[in-house]
Amino acid sequence: YVTDIKDSIEVGIAPDNGGERMSPPVLPESGWEWYDLGAIPNGYNTEQSVIIPHVPARYVKIRLRGGTSSYSSRWGLRHLYVSGDLPPTEAPTGSPSSSPSKLPTPSPTISPSSSPTNGPSKSPTESPSSEPTFIHDWGLEKHASVAAVLPFESDTWPDNYPKDINNLIDDWGGSEYYIPNANPNVDIEMDLGREGIVTGVSVFTWYVTDIKD
């Protein structure tokens, strides 16, 4: 089966605005910085990635426009990955904080593997001995509250949708996240809970899924 995303895939990141962490996430209206992943015409287990230049961010949004599939009446995604570095959570009030005063100096990043059988792995990067080692860590999506939302007020989900969003962030196991062809435009919203460094985002589509625009 083929899934196309005919119009576009864009990734936006935004800094911490001090808002309370909610599930599903509540994202800010402003402060977004956008990156283009292109489209997926004639895709089959296709992975599109973008490297982000070590930008401090708490929120991630993925805009998918023009999704469709030759399978029945639905298209889908297989997995989402977000790479970067999150600081430790703060210690309780009254005890020393476990958070470093500043994040480690980032090193050049490595894009994820395009193999459909394995998820991206942690790839340590080299730096001078006097500098702390920076780990380019895939898997920040597992720290996030995540939701799939329809971007336009006129859009509505059919019965039994949206599906369980956890299928997009589980460990690799062949799970899929289905979306009806009647809804070709979807936003995936993430709140990492605290500000860290985001270095890349990868979108892995399900079987033959095209995102053409």
N, C-alpha and C positions, 0 to 999 in steps of 0.2 A: 504494500500500500504506500501511497505517496502523500506526504503532508507538505503543503506550501505555505509560506508566510510572504504574501505577494507584495506587500507595500513597504514595510520597514520594521526593523528592530532597533530600539534606542534604549540606552541605559542612562538614568539620571542618578546623581548622588547629591546629598544635601547634608550640611553640618548639623550638629546637635543644637536644637532650639530650646532646650530645657524642659520640653514637654514630658508628661508622664508616659511611661511605656504602657501601651494598651494592646489587647488582642481581641479582634483584628487591629492592626496598626493604624494609627492616625498620623498621616504624613503632613508636613508643612506645605503651605501654599507657595512659598517663595524660597529663594536661595539655592535653586537647582543648577547643576552643571551637567550638560548632556553630552553623550558619546554615541556615535553611530556604529551599529554592527552590520549595516547593510540589510539584505533580504535573503530569503532561502527559496529560490526557484528550483523545482524538481529535486527536493531534498529526500534523503533516505538515511535516517539516523545521523543527521547532520549536526555538527557543533560549530557555533559561531562565537568568537571570543573578542574581547577588546581589552587592551592594556590601559590602565588608568594611572596617571603619573603620581602615585603615592599621595593621594588627596585625603585630608582628614574628613571623615564623614560618619554619620550615624544612620542615615536613611538611604535606601536603594529602591529605585523604581525601574521596572523593565516594561517598556511599551511595545506590544506586539500588534501589528496592524496588517490585516489581510490574510489571516490564517484560514486554510482550507485543506481538505484531505479527500483522497479517492476512496477512503474506507468508510462505508456506511454513511452516516450523517455527522461525523465528528472528526476533529483534528486534535493534535495533542503535543505535549511536551514530555520529555523523558526525565530531565534533570536540570537544575539550575545550580551554578557554582559561583561563589563570591570569594575572592582571595584578598589577603591583606593581613593585618595584625590588630588585635583588640587588646587593650590594656587589661590587667586583672581588675576584677570588681573591687570597689573600695571596702576597706575593713570597717567593722562597726565603729560608731562614734566612741571616742575615748581610748582607742587603741591605735597603734601606729598604722598608717595607711600602707596597704600592699601595692598601691599603684606607683609606678616610677614617675619621677618628676617630669620626664619627657619620654616620648617614644623612641625606640632605637632608630639610628640612622638607616634608612632603607637602601638596599642594594638593587641592582637591575633585576627585573622580574623575568619569569619564565612562563610562557603561555601554556595552557593545559594541553594534554594529549588529545588527539582527535580520535583515538581508538574508542569504539562504542562498547568495548567489553570491560573497560576499567575506568574508574573515576580518577580525577587528578590526584597526584600524590604530593606530599610536602617536599619542597625542593630547597634545601639550604643554599644560600649564596655566600660567596667568599667576600671577605672584607679584611682590611688591615688588622693586624693583631691588636692594635691599640683601640679598635672600635668594637662595640658589641656586635655579636652575630645577629643578623636579621633573618628570620624565617619567613619565606614566602609561603603562606599557609592557605591552602584551599580548604573551604569548609566553614567560612564565617556564616553562611546561610543557616547552619544548624544552631546558631546562637540567636537567630532573629525570630520575631513574630512575623508571620507571612500571611498575605491574603491575595486572592485573585478577584479583581473588581472590573466592572464594565465602565469604560471611560466616559460614556455619553449618557445624559439623563434619559434619552429616548430608548436606550437599550434595556432589555429585561432578560433574565435567565429563564429558560424553560423549567418544567418540573424536574426535580432530582438534580438540579445544578444550583450552585457550583459544587464540584466534587471536593474530596478531602485534600486540602492543599499540602498535607504532609507527604503525599506521594512525590512531590517535587524536591523534597529536601532529605528524604530517607537515604541511608547508605545504599550504595549501588546494589540493585536487586532486580532490575528489569521492570520496575513499576512505572506506570504512565499516568499522566494527568490529562484527562479528556475534556475537550471543549466542543460544544456543538457548532456545526458549520454555520448555523444561524447567527453565531456571535464571532465574527472574524477578528474583532478588536478586543484585546484584554490587556489590563495592566496588572503586573505582579508587584506588590508593594511589600517592603521589608523595613522593619525597625530593629537595628542591632542592639538597641538598649542603651548604648553608650558610644561615644565617639572614638573611632580608631582610625587606622589607615587602610584605605581601599586601594588595591593595586590591580584588580581585574575582575571581570564578570564574564561568565560563559553560559550560553543557552544551548541545550542539547535537545533537538526535536525528536519526535516519535515517528519511527518508521518513515513513510513517505509523507512528510509534511513540508509544504512550501510556505515561505513568508517572502513574497516576491517583491514587495515594495521597500 
